[in-house]
C-alpha cells in the first residue's frame, strides 16, 4: 500500500489530472474517473479511504453516486463542485456528504480536509485535536509528544516524520514519499536521510518506537 487510497470523480479532464497529480504528490493513491457510472463501478470493486465527487457529471451525477455509496459503505465523502446553491449544499449533507467544497478551491485545504475526515472516521483524532494511539499521545497545539505520559523531546523533522507515519498508520510509505512529504519535493538529499531519522525517532520513542516497522525494499509504516 502506498498511503491512503481515494476515488476522485470529475468530468473536466484538466482539473481531474491536475488535482489527482497533486494528491499523489502528497502521498495518496488516486483512482480518477470521469463520470458517475465509472465512480460506482470503482466503489464496488475497491476499498477507498475517501471519495471525492463532482456533482455535475455525465451518466450519473455526484448526488446519485453519494446515495448509492451511503446504502453500502461507510467512507468519507467530499463534494467538490462549482454549484454553490444553498439547496444543493443542504441536500448534499442530507444524503450523507461530510464536506462540501466549491470551486475554485485550494488543493492544500482539500488535502487537509481529506486527512481530517479519514482520521475522524478511524477514531484517530480526539477532543482538542489530541491524538492518542496506545501509549503514544500527540498534542499538536504544543508540538508535544508523550509516551506513557512522559514527554519525549523530538527534533523538528523527527516530529514531522512521526506525524506522517501516524497519519498513514498501517500503510507503507516509501522513502521517496517520506522525503517529499517531510523534507519537500525540492530536497536533493539521499534516501539514507530517512533511515537515519527513523533510527533516531525509534530511539527517542522508546517502547513506542516498536510501532515503526520496516517493509523490506519498500519503506516504513506505523503498526498499531
C-alpha positions as CSV (number, residue, x, y, z in Angstrom):
1,X,0.0,0.0,0.0
2,X,1.2,3.5,-0.8
3,X,-0.8,5.7,1.6
4,X,-4.5,6.4,1.7
5,X,-6.5,5.5,-1.4
6,X,-9.0,7.9,-2.7
7,X,-11.5,8.0,-5.5
8,X,-11.8,11.2,-7.4
9,X,-14.7,11.6,-9.8
10,X,-14.5,14.7,-12.1
11,X,-15.6,15.1,-15.7
12,X,-13.3,18.0,-16.6
13,X,-10.0,16.4,-17.7
14,X,-7.7,19.2,-16.9
15,X,-8.9,19.7,-13.3
16,X,-9.1,15.9,-12.8
17,X,-5.5,15.4,-13.9
18,X,-4.0,18.3,-12.0
19,X,-5.9,17.5,-8.8
20,X,-5.0,13.8,-9.0
21,X,-1.3,14.6,-9.5
22,X,-1.4,17.0,-6.5
23,X,-2.9,14.3,-4.3
24,X,-0.4,11.8,-5.5
25,X,2.4,14.2,-4.7
26,X,1.0,14.3,-1.1
27,X,1.2,10.5,-0.8
28,X,-2.3,9.4,-1.8
29,X,-3.1,6.6,-4.2
30,X,-5.7,8.1,-6.6
31,X,-8.2,6.4,-8.8
32,X,-9.6,9.2,-11.1
33,X,-12.8,8.6,-13.1
34,X,-14.7,10.9,-15.4
35,X,-18.4,10.1,-14.7
36,X,-20.8,8.8,-12.1
37,X,-21.2,5.4,-13.6
38,X,-17.5,4.8,-13.5
39,X,-17.4,6.0,-10.0
40,X,-20.0,3.4,-8.9
41,X,-18.1,0.6,-10.6
42,X,-14.9,1.7,-8.9
43,X,-16.6,1.9,-5.5
44,X,-17.9,-1.6,-5.9
45,X,-14.6,-3.0,-6.9
46,X,-12.2,-1.3,-4.5
47,X,-11.7,-0.1,-0.9
48,X,-11.3,3.6,-0.5
49,X,-10.4,5.7,2.4
50,X,-12.2,8.7,1.0
51,X,-14.4,9.6,-2.1
52,X,-14.3,13.0,-3.8
53,X,-17.3,13.7,-6.1
54,X,-18.1,16.4,-8.6
55,X,-21.9,16.9,-8.8
56,X,-22.4,17.8,-12.5
57,X,-21.1,14.6,-14.2
58,X,-22.3,12.6,-17.2
59,X,-24.4,9.4,-16.9
60,X,-24.9,9.7,-13.1
61,X,-24.4,12.9,-11.1
62,X,-22.5,13.1,-7.8
63,X,-25.7,13.2,-5.7
64,X,-26.8,9.9,-7.2
65,X,-23.4,8.4,-6.6
66,X,-23.4,9.5,-3.0
67,X,-26.8,7.9,-2.4
68,X,-25.6,4.7,-3.9
69,X,-22.4,4.7,-1.7
70,X,-24.2,5.5,1.5
71,X,-26.5,2.5,1.1
72,X,-23.5,0.2,1.1
73,X,-20.3,1.7,2.6
74,X,-19.1,3.9,5.5
75,X,-16.5,6.1,3.9
76,X,-15.8,9.9,4.0
77,X,-17.5,11.7,1.1
78,X,-16.4,15.2,-0.1
79,X,-18.3,17.1,-2.8
80,X,-16.0,19.2,-5.0
81,X,-18.3,21.3,-7.2
82,X,-19.0,24.6,-8.9
83,X,-22.6,24.5,-7.6
84,X,-23.0,26.9,-4.7
85,X,-26.8,26.9,-4.4
86,X,-27.9,26.6,-0.8
87,X,-30.5,24.0,-1.6
88,X,-27.8,21.8,-3.3
89,X,-25.5,22.1,-0.3
90,X,-28.3,21.2,2.1
91,X,-29.3,18.2,0.0
92,X,-25.7,17.0,-0.1
93,X,-25.4,17.0,3.6
94,X,-28.8,15.4,4.0
95,X,-27.9,12.4,1.8
96,X,-24.6,11.8,3.7
97,X,-21.8,14.2,2.5
98,X,-19.2,15.0,5.0
99,X,-17.7,18.1,3.3
100,X,-18.9,20.4,0.5
101,X,-16.1,22.4,-1.2
102,X,-16.9,24.9,-4.0
103,X,-14.7,25.6,-7.0
104,X,-12.3,27.3,-7.3
105,X,-10.7,25.7,-4.3
106,X,-7.3,25.3,-2.5
107,X,-5.7,21.9,-3.2
108,X,-3.8,22.2,0.1
109,X,-7.1,22.7,2.0
110,X,-8.6,19.8,0.2
111,X,-5.7,17.6,1.4
112,X,-6.2,18.8,4.9
113,X,-10.0,18.1,4.8
114,X,-9.4,14.6,3.4
115,X,-6.9,13.7,6.1
116,X,-9.1,15.2,8.9
117,X,-12.1,13.2,7.7
118,X,-10.2,9.9,7.4
119,X,-8.8,10.4,10.9
120,X,-12.3,11.2,12.2
121,X,-13.7,8.1,10.6
122,X,-10.9,5.9,12.0
123,X,-11.2,7.4,15.5
124,X,-7.7,8.9,15.4
125,X,-8.5,12.5,16.4
126,X,-9.9,13.0,19.9
127,X,-11.1,16.1,21.8
128,X,-8.9,19.2,21.4
129,X,-7.1,17.8,18.4
130,X,-5.1,15.5,20.6
131,X,-4.1,12.2,19.1
132,X,-3.8,9.0,21.2
133,X,-2.7,5.6,19.9
134,X,-1.8,3.2,22.6
135,X,0.9,4.5,24.8
136,X,1.6,7.5,22.4
137,X,0.0,10.9,22.8
138,X,0.5,13.8,20.4
139,X,-0.6,17.3,21.3
140,X,-0.3,19.4,18.0
141,X,-1.1,22.7,19.5
142,X,2.0,22.4,21.8
143,X,4.1,20.2,19.4
144,X,4.3,17.9,22.4
145,X,4.7,14.1,22.3
146,X,4.3,11.8,25.2
147,X,4.9,8.1,25.7
148,X,3.2,6.6,28.7
149,X,2.5,10.2,29.9
150,X,6.2,11.1,29.8
151,X,7.2,13.9,27.5
152,X,9.6,12.9,24.7
153,X,11.7,15.7,23.1
154,X,11.9,15.4,19.3
155,X,13.8,17.4,16.7
156,X,11.5,19.2,14.2
157,X,12.0,16.7,11.4
158,X,11.5,13.7,13.8
159,X,8.2,15.3,15.0
160,X,7.0,15.8,11.4
161,X,8.1,12.2,10.5
162,X,6.1,10.9,13.4
163,X,3.0,12.8,12.4
164,X,3.3,11.5,8.9
165,X,3.7,7.8,10.0
166,X,0.8,8.1,12.5
167,X,-1.4,9.8,10.0
168,X,-0.8,7.0,7.5
169,X,-0.7,4.3,10.1
170,X,-0.7,0.7,8.9
171,X,0.2,1.9,5.4
172,X,3.6,1.7,3.8
173,X,5.3,4.9,2.8
174,X,8.3,4.7,0.5
175,X,11.5,6.6,1.3
176,X,10.9,8.9,-1.7
177,X,7.4,9.7,-0.4
178,X,8.7,10.5,3.0
179,X,11.4,12.7,1.6
180,X,8.8,14.6,-0.5
181,X,6.3,15.0,2.3
182,X,8.6,15.8,5.2
183,X,11.6,17.5,3.5
184,X,9.8,18.8,0.4
185,X,9.9,17.8,-3.3
186,X,12.8,20.2,-3.9
187,X,15.0,18.5,-1.4
188,X,18.1,17.0,-3.1
189,X,19.3,14.8,-0.2
190,X,19.5,11.0,-0.2
191,X,17.1,8.3,0.9
192,X,19.6,7.4,3.7
193,X,18.4,10.6,5.4
194,X,15.1,8.9,6.0
195,X,16.8,5.8,7.5
196,X,18.8,8.0,9.9
197,X,15.8,9.9,11.1
198,X,13.8,6.7,11.5
199,X,16.6,5.3,13.7
200,X,16.6,8.5,15.8
201,X,12.8,8.6,16.1
202,X,12.7,4.9,17.2
203,X,15.3,5.6,19.9
204,X,13.5,8.7,21.2
205,X,10.1,7.0,21.4
206,X,11.5,4.1,23.5
207,X,8.9,1.3,23.8
208,X,6.6,3.1,21.3
209,X,9.3,3.0,18.7
210,X,8.5,-0.6,18.1
211,X,5.4,0.6,16.3
212,X,7.6,1.9,13.5
213,X,8.1,-1.1,11.2
214,X,10.3,-1.6,8.1
215,X,8.9,-3.0,4.9
216,X,11.9,-4.6,3.2
217,X,12.8,-2.7,0.0
218,X,9.5,-0.7,0.3
219,X,9.7,1.8,3.1
220,X,8.3,2.3,6.6
221,X,4.9,2.2,8.3
222,X,3.4,2.7,11.8
223,X,1.8,-0.5,13.0
224,X,-0.9,-0.3,15.6
